[in-house]
Amino acid sequence: MKLVLRSLPQLLVMASVVTTALYVPVMVVLALLSVGLTGASLHAFVTFGDALSTFEGLVAWWAILFVPALAYSACMMPWGAGKD
């Protein structure tokens, strides 16, 4: 348990990097699917139908994408590294 708690900051940073790196490509695919399948505008997609401002919508989408990136990072984390 101590190893997990000590590694938590590193895990969060790793997940943040993964989220930020994949943010643009994933959002382009999701936006194209949304616009193509539902006919919604890009602005409506980003702002959740004008429920949020553009900046808040982008932050919300980043937070949504952070969850799977956190799971991915936890699975790929070298938990045993540094042990002698």
Long-range contacts (C-beta under 8 A, 24 or more apart in sequence): 3-79, 4-79, 7-77, 7-79, 10-77, 11-70, 11-73, 11-74, 11-77, 12-70, 14-73, 14-76, 14-77, 15-66, 15-69, 15-70, 15-72, 15-73, 15-74, 16-66, 16-69, 18-69, 18-72, 18-73, 19-62, 19-65, 19-66, 19-69, 20-62, 22-65, 22-69, 23-61, 23-62, 23-65, 26-65, 27-61, 27-65
